[in-house]
């Protein structure tokens, strides 16, 4: 009996030692730069810093608590401020996320990113990632060298969220400042404060309390594994530009777009996507040249309804920058205006 007890204890300890670590989910962190990887000469300087100075391993090493949550691997996809993010990089990022999530031993992906265009990258992945596994973007409003830098906690919460079974099937999410946002609705609302990412109309998916996620809502718009967009064979994304509506806005900007052979235009109109007489003529001219035009609202929120008295398609509830992302993605499949309009109501 004594030997049986010793044998059982030995086997239990060996099992815990050999297999305990594998119980942790495996999360891959893809780093693209941004303020979260930024540094400044002074620890009080939160303005004159250089984004994308630190590598992914430095970010990981700064948060030793990560090893208690998941098995972590890190890859450096880019190291730039997100104002320099390009269509080529987000296409590369989407392909890499899909490659990783297709592996049985990868449970989720976290992406570190600059805040300025984070919502565009997040929504692009929301449309093009073909997996229910969690994809979480995070960032920082203060550089890593600052007092009370927000990056380490944001990264810890992002990895925690990506490691949580409840995060599956919710689409691409964004985590900053203890808030969990959907890539479909979250947007940057303030240039400097740490609570900048909000969804004014729809609200957050959930919040973090004591480093644990608490979900409150889900979204009905199609995304990720339910999305029809598969860019695995796409080498370059269509050229889609944004034109901004204002008093006395000129028609010649549409002429420049036509001359430069763009594939699509998103027009940020006033109010609910209204157009001036000049932009009205410009939109019609662009459409006659085979360019797909979508009207959005420069207000940043609310729905742009179908108005048969105005030219162009409508962005539904997407803000201008995300309308550009969807139009760019849609044009990889079709140039049929009716089908593209359906996409805007569905995604």
URCORNOR-V459783 format. One record per pair of residues at least 24 apart in sequence whose C-alpha atoms are under 7 Angstrom apart, sorted by the first residue. I is the first residue (numbers start at 1). J is the second residue. D is the distance in whole Angstrom. If there is no record, write none. Layout:
i: {I;I}
j: {J;J}
d: {D;D}
//
This chain:
i: {24;24;24;25;25;25;25;26;26;26;26;26;26;26;27;27;27;27;27;27;27;27;28;28;28;28;28;28;29;29;29;29;29;29;30;30;30;30;30;30;30;31;31;31;31;31;31;31;31;32;32;32;32;32;32;32;33;33;33;33;33;33;33;34;34;34;34;34;35;35;35;35;35;36;36;36;36;36;36;37;37;38;38;39;39;39;40;43;43;43;44;44;45;46;46;46;51;51;52;52;52;62;63;66;69;70;81;82;82;82;82;82;82;83;83;87;88;90;94;94;94;95;98;98;101;101;107;107;108;108;108;108;108;109;109;109;109;110;110;110;110;110;110;111;111;111;112;112;112;113;113;113;114;115;115;119;119;119;120;120;120;122;122;123;123;123;124;125;126;126;126;126;126;127;127;127;127;128;128;128;128;128;129;129;130;130;131;131;132;132;132;132;133;133;134;134;134;134;135;135;135;136;136;136;136;136;137;137;137;138;138;138;139;141;141;141;157;161;170;171;171;178;178;179;179;179;179;180;180;180;180;181;221;221;222;222;223;237;238;238;238;238;239;239;239;240;240;240;240;241;241;242;242;243;243;244;244;245;245;246;250;250;251;251;251;254;254;258;263;263;264;264;264;265;265;265;266;266;266;266;266;266;266;267;267;267;268;268;268;268;268;269;269;269;269;270;270;271;271;272;272;272;273;273;280;283;283;284;296;313;314;315;316;316}
j: {69;70;71;70;71;107;163;70;71;72;105;106;107;108;70;71;72;73;106;107;108;109;72;73;74;108;109;110;73;74;75;109;110;111;74;75;76;77;110;111;112;56;75;76;77;78;111;112;113;76;77;78;79;80;112;113;78;79;80;81;112;113;114;80;81;82;113;114;114;140;141;142;143;139;140;142;143;144;151;143;144;143;144;143;144;145;145;145;146;147;146;147;146;142;143;146;80;81;79;80;81;152;152;156;160;163;114;113;114;115;116;117;118;116;117;237;236;121;125;128;129;232;129;130;131;133;133;163;133;134;135;162;163;134;135;136;162;135;136;137;158;159;162;136;137;138;137;138;139;137;138;139;139;139;140;183;186;187;321;322;325;172;183;183;184;322;325;172;171;172;183;223;224;223;224;227;229;224;227;229;230;231;224;225;224;225;224;225;168;169;224;225;168;169;162;167;168;172;162;172;173;162;172;173;174;175;173;174;175;174;175;176;176;192;193;194;211;213;218;223;224;207;208;204;206;207;208;204;205;206;207;205;346;347;346;347;347;328;263;328;331;332;263;264;328;264;265;324;328;265;266;266;267;267;268;268;269;269;270;270;278;279;278;279;282;282;286;286;291;292;291;292;293;292;293;294;293;294;295;296;320;323;324;294;295;296;295;296;297;298;320;295;296;297;298;297;298;297;299;297;303;304;297;304;311;311;312;311;320;341;341;344;344;345}
d: {7;5;6;5;6;6;6;6;5;6;7;5;5;7;6;6;5;7;6;6;5;6;6;5;6;7;5;6;6;5;6;6;5;6;6;5;6;6;6;5;6;6;6;5;6;7;6;5;7;6;5;4;5;6;6;5;6;4;5;6;7;6;6;6;5;6;5;4;6;6;6;6;5;5;5;7;5;6;5;7;6;5;6;5;6;5;6;5;4;6;6;6;7;6;6;7;6;5;5;5;6;7;6;6;6;7;6;7;5;7;6;6;7;6;6;6;7;6;6;7;6;7;6;6;7;7;6;7;6;5;6;5;7;6;5;6;7;6;5;6;7;6;7;6;5;6;6;5;6;7;6;5;6;6;7;6;7;6;7;6;7;6;5;5;6;7;6;7;6;5;6;6;5;5;6;6;7;6;7;6;6;7;5;7;5;4;6;5;5;5;7;6;5;7;5;6;5;7;6;5;6;6;6;5;6;7;6;5;6;6;5;6;7;7;7;6;6;7;7;6;6;6;5;7;6;5;6;6;5;5;5;5;6;5;6;5;7;7;6;6;7;7;5;6;7;4;5;6;6;5;6;5;6;5;6;5;7;5;6;7;6;7;5;6;5;5;7;6;5;7;5;5;6;6;5;6;6;5;6;7;7;7;6;6;5;6;6;5;5;5;6;6;6;5;6;6;6;6;6;5;7;5;5;6;7;7;7;6;6;6;7;6;6;6}
//
